[in-house]
C-alpha cells in the first residue's frame, strides 16, 4: 500500500475535543493506492497549538472522509478536482467535531 499526502496545510481553528481546547487544524488530501485501486480521503486533525511554533498534532481529534474510491491510479486532474472541494469537505468534518477552520488564517504554506 502506498499512501501520499497530496496536500497538507495548517490553519488557525477552534475546537474543543476530549476536554482540550484546540486552536489549529491540519487539513489534508490523502491518496492511498493498493492492488490497482485508488482512494482519496479528506482529513482534518485539530490540535492545541499553544504557541507559534507548536505543531504537535494530536490524533484523538482526527476526522476523515472518503471522497473517491475506484479501480485505477493517481490522477493530477482528479486531484485538482478534489482541491476545489477540499474546503467544503473539511468544513463538513469540522462541523461534526463542533469546530471551525479559519481558511483566511493559514499557519504555514501548503505542502
N, C-alpha and C positions, 0 to 999 in steps of 0.2 A: 504494500500500500504506500502510495506517495501522497503526502499532504503538503500543500503550499499555501502560505498566506499571500493571496493575490493582492490584498490591500489591508493596511492597518494604519490607524491614526488615533491619537489620544485627544479627547475633548474635555473641557470642563463639563461637569454634570452634577446632578443632585439625586441622591437615592439613599434611603436608609434600609438596610437589609441585614437580617440577623442581629438587630440592635446596634449596628455600626453605621455611622454616617459616612457616605461615600461622596467625594467631591470631583471625581473624574471617571471617565469611561474609555475603554479601549474598544474601538469599532473595527470589525474585521470582515473580510470576504475570504472564505477558505475554500480551496478546491481539493477534493480528495479523489484520487484515481486508483481503481483496483480492478483487475481482471476485465479490462475492456469497458468499465463503467466509470462515469464521471458524476461527481456530486458537488454541488456548491451550497455552502451554508453562509448565512449572515449571522454574526455573533457579536454580543455586547457583554463586556465584563466591567462592572462598576468596582472601583477601588478607592481607598481612603484619600490618597493624595494630600497628605497633611503638610507638605512643604513643596516648594517649587521643583525640587529635584527628587521627589518621592514618586517613583513609578512602579512600586511594588504591587503588582496586580494580584488581587486575591481571587481565587476561583470559586468561592462559595456564592458569589453574586454573578454567575456566568449564565447567559441565556443565549440560545441559538435556534435557528430555524432553517430547515432545508428549503432552498428556493428553486433548486433544479436537481433532478437525478434522472439519468438515462444512459443507455449504451453510448459509448463514444469517448472522446478525449477533450482536453482543454482547448478552448477556442477564445482567441483575443476578442472576436466580435461578440461572442456571448458574454464574456467578462465585462465588456463595455456596457452592454445592456443591463447587467446587474449593478454596475456602478451608478446607473441612472436611477435605480430604485433603492439603493442601499440606505439612504436616509429614512425613507418611508418604512422599510422593513425594520431598521434599527429602532425607530421611534415606537413601532408596534411592540417590540421586545421590551423597550424601556417602560412602556405603559403597563405591561404585565408585572413589572417589578415596582410599580408606583414611582418610577424615576423619570428624569428628564435629561436629555443630552442638549448641550448648548453648542449648536453647529457653528455659530459665529465666534466661538472661542476655542480654536484649536490650541493644544498644548505643545505639539510638535508637528513637523511636516509629515505628510503622508509617506508611508513606505510601500 
